[in-house]
């Protein structure tokens, strides 16, 4: 598969999702970039802004399987990954696969589950496998997690620990629609259900090929150094308790490659890094004066981007 074919696949997905989600093209593109980069997405926003709808529209746009897990305080790890069940006929235990065995997993209100249940997603998201009773089970390909949480409500919730947050490639917010977008939503849904009418436009095999192709997008050594310098600078900020990890640098590089491919380019530019820096880093930074507040972290990332020199093309004198 060539880069231009990756763009064609992304355009098909964008168009199909756009039949359900009004506006929010920037969010859709970033979700697709994370998907094609092999990462996962945390959608943090108030209820009713279309988080679940976006996940369903994406899943229906490909011929894969969607699994929705409603995270609640009584959820157990086995309810997510699966559990061993005794079979009287065979006289032995058999592993019954849980809802995590799907191509797209919607982890709804993930912060309502206890840390014990939340931790069941760690191996799934990083290694894309499940270990149970000494046996390792590979998750289907492609495998993509979209988790949602409400940043306002805190009663009955368990904030995601840093190790869990670090597993998400990006954290995004849908945001409220404009008046024009809200009117378009009402007109679109007044006597129809667009999410029930969309059909698959890509196959799982095409997605797997696109994910493999993205790794061939060129990124100059100077840009790798730029990404490293940005991440290093986040650790040196005066108010920083926790800065960007090496995993964050890898995630930023990979999603920049995907974003470039979606844009129809076979090379990464400094603007790609600047565009993706905040979504990739904002949930990985912890500031002494602003724990868990994305507004402050985004300002800190903006200051980092303005202070780190951008690599420029070298020319002969």
Phi and psi in degrees as GROMACS dihedral restraints (atoms count N, CA, C in turn):
[ dihedral_restraints ]
;  ai    aj    ak    al  type     phi  dphi    fc
    3     4     5     6     1  -100.2    20    10
    4     5     6     7     1   164.2    20    10
    6     7     8     9     1   -58.7    20    10
    7     8     9    10     1   -39.6    20    10
    9    10    11    12     1   -61.8    20    10
   10    11    12    13     1   -30.2    20    10
   12    13    14    15     1   -72.1    20    10
   13    14    15    16     1   -32.0    20    10
   15    16    17    18     1   -62.6    20    10
   16    17    18    19     1   -42.8    20    10
   18    19    20    21     1   -62.8    20    10
   19    20    21    22     1   -39.2    20    10
   21    22    23    24     1   -62.6    20    10
   22    23    24    25     1   -43.0    20    10
   24    25    26    27     1   -63.0    20    10
   25    26    27    28     1   -45.5    20    10
   27    28    29    30     1   -63.3    20    10
   28    29    30    31     1   -40.3    20    10
   30    31    32    33     1   -64.3    20    10
   31    32    33    34     1   -39.0    20    10
   33    34    35    36     1   -62.5    20    10
   34    35    36    37     1   -44.3    20    10
   36    37    38    39     1   -64.9    20    10
   37    38    39    40     1   -43.8    20    10
   39    40    41    42     1   -60.0    20    10
   40    41    42    43     1   -45.0    20    10
   42    43    44    45     1   -63.4    20    10
   43    44    45    46     1   -41.7    20    10
   45    46    47    48     1   -68.2    20    10
   46    47    48    49     1   -44.0    20    10
   48    49    50    51     1   -65.1    20    10
   49    50    51    52     1   -34.2    20    10
   51    52    53    54     1   -64.7    20    10
   52    53    54    55     1   -15.5    20    10
   54    55    56    57     1   -72.1    20    10
   55    56    57    58     1   -18.7    20    10
   57    58    59    60     1  -110.6    20    10
   58    59    60    61     1   -47.5    20    10
   60    61    62    63     1   -92.5    20    10
   61    62    63    64     1   122.0    20    10
   63    64    65    66     1   -88.7    20    10
   64    65    66    67     1   129.1    20    10
   66    67    68    69     1    68.6    20    10
   67    68    69    70     1  -150.6    20    10
   69    70    71    72     1    57.0    20    10
   70    71    72    73     1    30.0    20    10
   72    73    74    75     1   -61.3    20    10
   73    74    75    76     1   -35.5    20    10
   75    76    77    78     1   -62.5    20    10
   76    77    78    79     1   -42.6    20    10
   78    79    80    81     1   -66.0    20    10
   79    80    81    82     1   -43.3    20    10
   81    82    83    84     1   -60.5    20    10
   82    83    84    85     1   -44.2    20    10
   84    85    86    87     1   -62.1    20    10
   85    86    87    88     1   -42.0    20    10
   87    88    89    90     1   -69.8    20    10
   88    89    90    91     1   -35.4    20    10
   90    91    92    93     1   -63.9    20    10
   91    92    93    94     1   -45.2    20    10
   93    94    95    96     1   -64.2    20    10
   94    95    96    97     1   -38.0    20    10
   96    97    98    99     1   -62.4    20    10
   97    98    99   100     1   -43.2    20    10
   99   100   101   102     1   -65.4    20    10
  100   101   102   103     1   -40.3    20    10
  102   103   104   105     1   -61.8    20    10
  103   104   105   106     1   -49.4    20    10
  105   106   107   108     1   -72.7    20    10
  106   107   108   109     1   -20.7    20    10
  108   109   110   111     1   -84.7    20    10
  109   110   111   112     1    -2.5    20    10
  111   112   113   114     1    81.9    20    10
  112   113   114   115     1    16.7    20    10
  114   115   116   117     1   -99.9    20    10
  115   116   117   118     1  -167.5    20    10
  117   118   119   120     1  -131.4    20    10
  118   119   120   121     1   159.9    20    10
  120   121   122   123     1  -123.9    20    10
  121   122   123   124     1   135.5    20    10
  123   124   125   126     1  -108.7    20    10
  124   125   126   127     1   115.0    20    10
  126   127   128   129     1   -97.6    20    10
  127   128   129   130     1   111.7    20    10
  129   130   131   132     1  -111.9    20    10
  130   131   132   133     1   110.2    20    10
  132   133   134   135     1  -165.2    20    10
  133   134   135   136     1   166.8    20    10
  135   136   137   138     1   -69.5    20    10
  136   137   138   139     1   159.5    20    10
  138   139   140   141     1   -62.2    20    10
  139   140   141   142     1   148.5    20    10
  141   142   143   144     1    87.3    20    10
  142   143   144   145     1    10.1    20    10
  144   145   146   147     1   -96.1    20    10
  145   146   147   148     1     0.6    20    10
  147   148   149   150     1   102.8    20    10
  148   149   150   151     1    17.4    20    10
  150   151   152   153     1   -63.1    20    10
  151   152   153   154     1   -52.1    20    10
  153   154   155   156     1   -66.2    20    10
  154   155   156   157     1   -37.7    20    10
  156   157   158   159     1   -61.4    20    10
  157   158   159   160     1   -40.2    20    10
  159   160   161   162     1   -63.5    20    10
  160   161   162   163     1   -44.0    20    10
  162   163   164   165     1   -62.5    20    10
  163   164   165   166     1   -42.7    20    10
  165   166   167   168     1   -67.7    20    10
  166   167   168   169     1   -39.5    20    10
  168   169   170   171     1   -63.7    20    10
  169   170   171   172     1   -40.1    20    10
  171   172   173   174     1   -64.9    20    10
  172   173   174   175     1   -44.7    20    10
  174   175   176   177     1   -65.2    20    10
  175   176   177   178     1   -36.8    20    10
  177   178   179   180     1   -76.3    20    10
  178   179   180   181     1   -13.2    20    10
  180   181   182   183     1   -82.9    20    10
  181   182   183   184     1    -7.5    20    10
  183   184   185   186     1  -130.3    20    10
  184   185   186   187     1   164.1    20    10
  186   187   188   189     1   -87.7    20    10
  187   188   189   190     1    24.5    20    10
  189   190   191   192     1   -89.1    20    10
  190   191   192   193     1  -172.8    20    10
  192   193   194   195     1  -108.8    20    10
  193   194   195   196     1   134.0    20    10
  195   196   197   198     1  -102.3    20    10
  196   197   198   199     1   137.8    20    10
  198   199   200   201     1  -128.7    20    10
  199   200   201   202     1   129.5    20    10
  201   202   203   204     1  -110.3    20    10
  202   203   204   205     1   125.5    20    10
  204   205   206   207     1  -115.1    20    10
  205   206   207   208     1   118.3    20    10
  207   208   209   210     1   -87.5    20    10
  208   209   210   211     1   108.7    20    10
  210   211   212   213     1   -78.7    20    10
  211   212   213   214     1   125.0    20    10
  213   214   215   216     1  -135.1    20    10
  214   215   216   217     1   163.6    20    10
  216   217   218   219     1   -59.9    20    10
  217   218   219   220     1   -25.0    20    10
  219   220   221   222     1   -94.6    20    10
  220   221   222   223     1     6.7    20    10
  222   223   224   225     1   -70.3    20    10
  223   224   225   226     1   136.8    20    10
  225   226   227   228     1  -108.5    20    10
  226   227   228   229     1   156.4    20    10
  228   229   230   231     1   -54.4    20    10
  229   230   231   232     1   -38.6    20    10
  231   232   233   234     1   -65.3    20    10
  232   233   234   235     1   -25.4    20    10
  234   235   236   237     1   -69.5    20    10
  235   236   237   238     1   -18.4    20    10
  237   238   239   240     1   -97.3    20    10
  238   239   240   241     1   -54.1    20    10
  240   241   242   243     1   -88.7    20    10
  241   242   243   244     1   -28.2    20    10
  243   244   245   246     1   121.6    20    10
  244   245   246   247     1   170.2    20    10
  246   247   248   249     1  -148.4    20    10
  247   248   249   250     1   160.1    20    10
  249   250   251   252     1   -85.9    20    10
  250   251   252   253     1   130.2    20    10
  252   253   254   255     1  -120.8    20    10
  253   254   255   256     1   134.5    20    10
  255   256   257   258     1   -76.5    20    10
  256   257   258   259     1   130.8    20    10
  258   259   260   261     1  -104.5    20    10
  259   260   261   262     1   107.6    20    10
  261   262   263   264     1   -59.3    20    10
  262   263   264   265     1   -33.6    20    10
  264   265   266   267     1   -65.8    20    10
  265   266   267   268     1   -42.1    20    10
  267   268   269   270     1   -94.8    20    10
  268   269   270   271     1   -12.4    20    10
  270   271   272   273     1    69.2    20    10
  271   272   273   274     1    28.1    20    10
  273   274   275   276     1  -153.6    20    10
  274   275   276   277     1   167.5    20    10
  276   277   278   279     1   -82.8    20    10
  277   278   279   280     1   139.9    20    10
  279   280   281   282     1  -122.6    20    10
  280   281   282   283     1   138.7    20    10
  282   283   284   285     1   -79.4    20    10
  283   284   285   286     1   121.2    20    10
  285   286   287   288     1   -98.5    20    10
  286   287   288   289     1   114.7    20    10
  288   289   290   291     1   -66.4    20    10
  289   290   291   292     1   140.6    20    10
  291   292   293   294     1   -88.7    20    10
  292   293   294   295     1  -179.5    20    10
  294   295   296   297     1   -66.6    20    10
  295   296   297   298     1   -12.0    20    10
  297   298   299   300     1   -69.7    20    10
  298   299   300   301     1   -15.9    20    10
  300   301   302   303     1   -81.8    20    10
  301   302   303   304     1    76.2    20    10
  303   304   305   306     1  -151.9    20    10
  304   305   306   307     1   167.7    20    10
  306   307   308   309     1   -77.1    20    10
  307   308   309   310     1   -41.6    20    10
  309   310   311   312     1  -124.3    20    10
  310   311   312   313     1   121.7    20    10
  312   313   314   315     1  -110.9    20    10
  313   314   315   316     1   119.7    20    10
  315   316   317   318     1   -95.2    20    10
  316   317   318   319     1   107.2    20    10
  318   319   320   321     1   -94.0    20    10
  319   320   321   322     1    90.9    20    10
  321   322   323   324     1   -79.6    20    10
  322   323   324   325     1   130.1    20    10
  324   325   326   327     1    50.5    20    10
  325   326   327   328     1    56.5    20    10
  327   328   329   330     1   -60.2    20    10
  328   329   330   331     1   -28.4    20    10
  330   331   332   333     1   -80.8    20    10
  331   332   333   334     1     4.0    20    10
  333   334   335   336     1   -87.6    20    10
  334   335   336   337     1   -13.5    20    10
  336   337   338   339     1   -86.8    20    10
  337   338   339   340     1   158.5    20    10
  339   340   341   342     1   -71.4    20    10
  340   341   342   343     1   160.0    20    10
  342   343   344   345     1   -54.7    20    10
  343   344   345   346     1   -32.1    20    10
  345   346   347   348     1   -62.0    20    10
  346   347   348   349     1   -45.2    20    10
  348   349   350   351     1   -72.1    20    10
  349   350   351   352     1   -38.4    20    10
  351   352   353   354     1   -59.7    20    10
  352   353   354   355     1   -39.6    20    10
  354   355   356   357     1   -66.0    20    10
  355   356   357   358     1   -17.4    20    10
  357   358   359   360     1   -66.9    20    10
  358   359   360   361     1   -17.0    20    10
  360   361   362   363     1   -88.1    20    10
  361   362   363   364     1   -12.0    20    10
  363   364   365   366     1   -60.6    20    10
  364   365   366   367     1   -54.0    20    10
  366   367   368   369     1   -65.3    20    10
  367   368   369   370     1   -38.7    20    10
  369   370   371   372     1   -59.8    20    10
  370   371   372   373     1   -44.7    20    10
  372   373   374   375     1   -76.7    20    10
  373   374   375   376     1   -34.1    20    10
  375   376   377   378     1   -88.5    20    10
  376   377   378   379     1   -53.3    20    10
  378   379   380   381     1   -93.4    20    10
  379   380   381   382     1   -10.4    20    10
  381   382   383   384     1    55.9    20    10
  382   383   384   385     1    49.0    20    10
  384   385   386   387     1  -155.8    20    10
  385   386   387   388     1   166.2    20    10
  387   388   389   390     1  -127.9    20    10
  388   389   390   391     1   129.8    20    10
  390   391   392   393     1  -107.6    20    10
  391   392   393   394     1   126.2    20    10
  393   394   395   396     1  -147.3    20    10
  394   395   396   397     1   128.7    20    10
  396   397   398   399     1    53.9    20    10
  397   398   399   400     1    38.7    20    10
  399   400   401   402     1    79.1    20    10
  400   401   402   403     1     5.6    20    10
  402   403   404   405     1  -117.2    20    10
  403   404   405   406     1   139.4    20    10
  405   406   407   408     1  -104.7    20    10
  406   407   408   409     1   128.7    20    10
  408   409   410   411     1  -115.3    20    10
  409   410   411   412     1   124.5    20    10
  411   412   413   414     1   -75.2    20    10
  412   413   414   415     1   139.6    20    10
  414   415   416   417     1   -82.3    20    10
  415   416   417   418     1   155.1    20    10
  417   418   419   420     1   -65.2    20    10
  418   419   420   421     1   156.3    20    10
  420   421   422   423     1  -111.9    20    10
  421   422   423   424     1   138.3    20    10
  423   424   425   426     1   -72.4    20    10
  424   425   426   427     1   160.1    20    10
  426   427   428   429     1  -128.0    20    10
  427   428   429   430     1   124.3    20    10
  429   430   431   432     1  -143.1    20    10
  430   431   432   433     1   128.5    20    10
  432   433   434   435     1  -109.4    20    10
  433   434   435   436     1   127.0    20    10
  435   436   437   438     1  -114.8    20    10
  436   437   438   439     1   112.6    20    10
  438   439   440   441     1  -106.2    20    10
  439   440   441   442     1   145.2    20    10
  441   442   443   444     1  -121.9    20    10
  442   443   444   445     1   152.0    20    10
  444   445   446   447     1  -156.8    20    10
  445   446   447   448     1   153.2    20    10
  447   448   449   450     1   -95.1    20    10
  448   449   450   451     1   116.0    20    10
  450   451   452   453     1   -76.6    20    10
  451   452   453   454     1   -10.9    20    10
  453   454   455   456     1   -91.2    20    10
  454   455   456   457     1   -49.8    20    10
  456   457   458   459     1   -77.2    20    10
  457   458   459   460     1   129.8    20    10
  459   460   461   462     1  -117.6    20    10
  460   461   462   463     1   -17.9    20    10
  462   463   464   465     1   -67.3    20    10
  463   464   465   466     1   126.1    20    10
  465   466   467   468     1    75.2    20    10
  466   467   468   469     1    21.6    20    10
  468   469   470   471     1  -117.9    20    10
  469   470   471   472     1   159.9    20    10
  471   472   473   474     1  -127.6    20    10
  472   473   474   475     1   103.9    20    10
  474   475   476   477     1   -53.5    20    10
  475   476   477   478     1   139.3    20    10
  477   478   479   480     1   -66.1    20    10
  478   479   480   481     1   132.5    20    10
  480   481   482   483     1   -70.4    20    10
  481   482   483   484     1   164.6    20    10
  483   484   485   486     1   -59.1    20    10
  484   485   486   487     1   -38.5    20    10
  486   487   488   489     1   -62.2    20    10
  487   488   489   490     1   -35.4    20    10
  489   490   491   492     1   -73.7    20    10
  490   491   492   493     1   -44.1    20    10
  492   493   494   495     1   -60.1    20    10
  493   494   495   496     1   -36.3    20    10
  495   496   497   498     1   -67.0    20    10
  496   497   498   499     1   -16.2    20    10
  498   499   500   501     1   -77.6    20    10
  499   500   501   502     1   -18.7    20    10
  501   502   503   504     1   -85.9    20    10
  502   503   504   505     1   129.0    20    10
  504   505   506   507     1   -66.6    20    10
  505   506   507   508     1   -41.9    20    10
  507   508   509   510     1  -139.4    20    10
  508   509   510   511     1   153.3    20    10
  510   511   512   513     1  -117.4    20    10
  511   512   513   514     1   127.0    20    10
  513   514   515   516     1  -128.4    20    10
  514   515   516   517     1   162.0    20    10
  516   517   518   519     1  -130.7    20    10
  517   518   519   520     1   132.0    20    10
  519   520   521   522     1   -70.5    20    10
  520   521   522   523     1   -44.0    20    10
  522   523   524   525     1    77.1    20    10
  523   524   525   526     1   158.9    20    10
  525   526   527   528     1   -72.7    20    10
  526   527   528   529     1   148.5    20    10
  528   529   530   531     1   -76.4    20    10
  529   530   531   532     1   160.2    20    10
  531   532   533   534     1   -73.5    20    10
  532   533   534   535     1   172.0    20    10
  534   535   536   537     1   -60.1    20    10
  535   536   537   538     1   -42.6    20    10
  537   538   539   540     1   -64.3    20    10
  538   539   540   541     1   -42.4    20    10
  540   541   542   543     1   -66.4    20    10
  541   542   543   544     1   -39.4    20    10
  543   544   545   546     1   -62.6    20    10
  544   545   546   547     1   -41.0    20    10
  546   547   548   549     1   -63.2    20    10
  547   548   549   550     1   -42.2    20    10
  549   550   551   552     1   -63.4    20    10
  550   551   552   553     1   -36.9    20    10
  552   553   554   555     1   -62.9    20    10
  553   554   555   556     1   -46.0    20    10
  555   556   557   558     1   -62.3    20    10
  556   557   558   559     1   -42.2    20    10
  558   559   560   561     1   -65.8    20    10
  559   560   561   562     1   -37.8    20    10
  561   562   563   564     1   -71.2    20    10
  562   563   564   565     1   -33.8    20    10
  564   565   566   567     1  -103.8    20    10
  565   566   567   568     1     4.0    20    10
  567   568   569   570     1   -60.6    20    10
  568   569   570   571     1   -40.1    20    10
  570   571   572   573     1  -140.0    20    10
  571   572   573   574     1    29.6    20    10
  573   574   575   576     1  -149.9    20    10
  574   575   576   577     1   166.2    20    10
  576   577   578   579     1  -130.2    20    10
  577   578   579   580     1    83.3    20    10
  579   580   581   582     1   -55.4    20    10
  580   581   582   583     1   -32.8    20    10
  582   583   584   585     1   -66.3    20    10
  583   584   585   586     1   -20.5    20    10
  585   586   587   588     1   -88.4    20    10
  586   587   588   589     1   -12.2    20    10
  588   589   590   591     1  -102.3    20    10
  589   590   591   592     1   -17.0    20    10
  591   592   593   594     1   -72.7    20    10
  592   593   594   595     1   148.0    20    10
  594   595   596   597     1  -120.6    20    10
  595   596   597   598     1   160.0    20    10
  597   598   599   600     1   -59.5    20    10
  598   599   600   601     1   139.4    20    10
  600   601   602   603     1  -120.4    20    10
  601   602   603   604     1    -9.9    20    10
  603   604   605   606     1  -139.2    20    10
  604   605   606   607     1   160.8    20    10
  606   607   608   609     1  -104.3    20    10
  607   608   609   610     1   163.0    20    10
  609   610   611   612     1   -61.6    20    10
  610   611   612   613     1   -35.8    20    10
  612   613   614   615     1   -63.1    20    10
  613   614   615   616     1   -39.9    20    10
  615   616   617   618     1   -64.8    20    10
  616   617   618   619     1   -40.0    20    10
  618   619   620   621     1   -63.6    20    10
  619   620   621   622     1   -43.8    20    10
  621   622   623   624     1   -62.0    20    10
  622   623   624   625     1   -42.5    20    10
  624   625   626   627     1   -64.6    20    10
  625   626   627   628     1   -41.1    20    10
  627   628   629   630     1   -64.7    20    10
  628   629   630   631     1   -40.8    20    10
  630   631   632   633     1   -62.4    20    10
  631   632   633   634     1   -36.6    20    10
  633   634   635   636     1   -72.2    20    10
  634   635   636   637     1   -38.0    20    10
  636   637   638   639     1   -66.4    20    10
  637   638   639   640     1   -34.6    20    10
  639   640   641   642     1   -59.8    20    10
  640   641   642   643     1   -30.1    20    10
  642   643   644   645     1   -65.8    20    10
  643   644   645   646     1   -14.9    20    10
  645   646   647   648     1   -90.9    20    10
  646   647   648   649     1    -3.2    20    10
  648   649   650   651     1   -65.3    20    10
  649   650   651   652     1   130.1    20    10
  651   652   653   654     1   -73.5    20    10
  652   653   654   655     1   136.1    20    10
  654   655   656   657     1  -134.8    20    10
  655   656   657   658     1   119.9    20    10
  657   658   659   660     1   -66.2    20    10
  658   659   660   661     1   151.1    20    10
  660   661   662   663     1   -58.5    20    10
  661   662   663   664     1   -35.0    20    10
  663   664   665   666     1   -65.0    20    10
  664   665   666   667     1   -35.8    20    10
  666   667   668   669     1   -71.1    20    10
  667   668   669   670     1   -34.6    20    10
  669   670   671   672     1   -61.8    20    10
  670   671   672   673     1   -41.0    20    10
  672   673   674   675     1   -64.1    20    10
  673   674   675   676     1   -36.5    20    10
  675   676   677   678     1   -63.4    20    10
  676   677   678   679     1   -45.4    20    10
  678   679   680   681     1   -61.3    20    10
  679   680   681   682     1   -43.3    20    10
  681   682   683   684     1   -63.0    20    10
  682   683   684   685     1   -39.8    20    10
  684   685   686   687     1   -66.8    20    10
  685   686   687   688     1   -38.8    20    10
  687   688   689   690     1   -62.9    20    10
  688   689   690   691     1   -46.1    20    10
  690   691   692   693     1   -65.3    20    10
  691   692   693   694     1   -40.3    20    10
  693   694   695   696     1   -62.8    20    10
  694   695   696   697     1   -40.2    20    10
  696   697   698   699     1   -63.7    20    10
  697   698   699   700     1   -34.0    20    10
  699   700   701   702     1   -63.9    20    10
  700   701   702   703     1   -26.5    20    10
  702   703   704   705     1   -81.2    20    10
  703   704   705   706     1   -15.7    20    10
  705   706   707   708     1   -98.7    20    10
  706   707   708   709     1    -4.4    20    10
  708   709   710   711     1   -61.9    20    10
  709   710   711   712     1   145.1    20    10
  711   712   713   714     1   -60.4    20    10
  712   713   714   715     1   -37.8    20    10
  714   715   716   717     1   -91.7    20    10
  715   716   717   718     1     5.5    20    10
  717   718   719   720     1   -81.4    20    10
  718   719   720   721     1   125.6    20    10
  720   721   722   723     1   -93.7    20    10
  721   722   723   724     1   -36.8    20    10
  723   724   725   726     1  -141.1    20    10
  724   725   726   727     1   124.2    20    10
  726   727   728   729     1  -102.4    20    10
  727   728   729   730     1  -169.9    20    10
  729   730   731   732     1   -71.9    20    10
  730   731   732   733     1   135.2    20    10
  732   733   734   735     1   -87.1    20    10
  733   734   735   736     1   168.9    20    10
  735   736   737   738     1   -57.8    20    10
  736   737   738   739     1   -33.0    20    10
  738   739   740   741     1   -62.9    20    10
  739   740   741   742     1   -35.3    20    10
  741   742   743   744     1   -64.7    20    10
  742   743   744   745     1   -40.9    20    10
  744   745   746   747     1   -63.6    20    10
  745   746   747   748     1   -42.5    20    10
  747   748   749   750     1   -63.4    20    10
  748   749   750   751     1   -41.8    20    10
  750   751   752   753     1   -63.8    20    10
  751   752   753   754     1   -40.9    20    10
  753   754   755   756     1   -65.1    20    10
  754   755   756   757     1   -41.6    20    10
  756   757   758   759     1   -63.2    20    10
  757   758   759   760     1   -47.2    20    10
  759   760   761   762     1   -66.2    20    10
  760   761   762   763     1   -41.6    20    10
  762   763   764   765     1   -72.6    20    10
  763   764   765   766     1   -27.6    20    10
  765   766   767   768     1   -66.3    20    10
  766   767   768   769     1   -37.4    20    10
  768   769   770   771     1   -63.2    20    10
  769   770   771   772     1   -43.1    20    10
  771   772   773   774     1   -66.2    20    10
  772   773   774   775     1   -41.9    20    10
  774   775   776   777     1   -63.2    20    10
  775   776   777   778     1   -39.7    20    10
  777   778   779   780     1   -63.2    20    10
  778   779   780   781     1   -43.4    20    10
  780   781   782   783     1   -63.7    20    10
  781   782   783   784     1   -41.7    20    10
  783   784   785   786     1   -63.1    20    10
  784   785   786   787     1   -31.3    20    10
  786   787   788   789     1   -81.7    20    10
  787   788   789   790     1    -2.3    20    10
  789   790   791   792     1    89.0    20    10
  790   791   792   793     1    16.3    20    10
  792   793   794   795     1  -112.2    20    10
  793   794   795   796     1   151.5    20    10
  795   796   797   798     1  -105.1    20    10
  796   797   798   799     1    22.4    20    10
  798   799   800   801     1  -147.9    20    10
  799   800   801   802     1   152.7    20    10
  801   802   803   804     1   -95.6    20    10
  802   803   804   805     1   141.3    20    10
  804   805   806   807     1  -113.7    20    10
  805   806   807   808     1   162.2    20    10
  807   808   809   810     1   -57.6    20    10
  808   809   810   811     1   -32.2    20    10
  810   811   812   813     1   -64.7    20    10
  811   812   813   814     1   -33.3    20    10
  813   814   815   816     1   -61.0    20    10
  814   815   816   817     1   -43.4    20    10
  816   817   818   819     1   -63.6    20    10
  817   818   819   820     1   -43.9    20    10
  819   820   821   822     1   -64.6    20    10
  820   821   822   823     1   -36.8    20    10
  822   823   824   825     1   -67.2    20    10
  823   824   825   826     1   -39.0    20    10
  825   826   827   828     1   -95.2    20    10
  826   827   828   829     1    -8.3    20    10
  828   829   830   831     1   -60.2    20    10
  829   830   831   832     1   -49.1    20    10
  831   832   833   834     1   -64.0    20    10
  832   833   834   835     1   -49.8    20    10
  834   835   836   837     1   -59.2    20    10
  835   836   837   838     1   -33.1    20    10
  837   838   839   840     1   -80.6    20    10
  838   839   840   841     1   -34.4    20    10
  840   841   842   843     1  -101.7    20    10
  841   842   843   844     1   -20.0    20    10
  843   844   845   846     1   -63.5    20    10
  844   845   846   847     1   -28.6    20    10
  846   847   848   849     1   -93.2    20    10
  847   848   849   850     1    -1.8    20    10
  849   850   851   852     1  -100.4    20    10
  850   851   852   853     1   -11.2    20    10
  852   853   854   855     1   -95.2    20    10
  853   854   855   856     1   136.2    20    10
  855   856   857   858     1  -123.1    20    10
  856   857   858   859     1   121.7    20    10
  858   859   860   861     1  -103.0    20    10
  859   860   861   862     1   146.2    20    10
  861   862   863   864     1   -60.2    20    10
  862   863   864   865     1   -35.3    20    10
  864   865   866   867     1  -100.1    20    10
  865   866   867   868     1     2.9    20    10
  867   868   869   870     1  -153.9    20    10
  868   869   870   871     1    60.0    20    10
  870   871   872   873     1   -64.9    20    10
  871   872   873   874     1   124.8    20    10
  873   874   875   876     1    75.9    20    10
  874   875   876   877     1     8.9    20    10
  876   877   878   879     1  -104.9    20    10
  877   878   879   880     1   111.4    20    10
  879   880   881   882     1   -66.7    20    10
  880   881   882   883     1   -28.2    20    10
  882   883   884   885     1   -59.9    20    10
  883   884   885   886     1   -44.4    20    10
  885   886   887   888     1   -69.8    20    10
  886   887   888   889     1   -40.2    20    10
  888   889   890   891     1   -65.9    20    10
  889   890   891   892     1   -37.2    20    10
  891   892   893   894     1   -65.9    20    10
  892   893   894   895     1   -35.6    20    10
  894   895   896   897     1   -66.1    20    10
  895   896   897   898     1   -38.8    20    10
  897   898   899   900     1   -64.5    20    10
  898   899   900   901     1   -40.2    20    10
  900   901   902   903     1   -66.3    20    10
  901   902   903   904     1   -39.7    20    10
  903   904   905   906     1   -61.2    20    10
  904   905   906   907     1   -40.2    20    10
  906   907   908   909     1   -68.0    20    10
  907   908   909   910     1   -34.9    20    10
  909   910   911   912     1   -64.3    20    10
  910   911   912   913     1   -46.4    20    10
  912   913   914   915     1   -63.0    20    10
  913   914   915   916     1   -32.4    20    10
  915   916   917   918     1   -78.1    20    10
  916   917   918   919     1   -19.6    20    10
  918   919   920   921     1   -98.7    20    10
  919   920   921   922     1   -21.7    20    10
  921   922   923   924     1   -86.9    20    10
  922   923   924   925     1   124.4    20    10
  924   925   926   927     1   -60.0    20    10
  925   926   927   928     1   134.7    20    10
  927   928   929   930     1   -86.3    20    10
  928   929   930   931     1   130.4    20    10
  930   931   932   933     1   -65.4    20    10
  931   932   933   934     1   139.7    20    10
  933   934   935   936     1  -120.0    20    10
  934   935   936   937     1   159.8    20    10
  936   937   938   939     1   -67.3    20    10
  937   938   939   940     1   130.6    20    10
  939   940   941   942     1   -81.1    20    10
  940   941   942   943     1   135.2    20    10
  942   943   944   945     1  -125.1    20    10
  943   944   945   946     1   149.8    20    10
  945   946   947   948     1   -76.3    20    10
  946   947   948   949     1   139.2    20    10
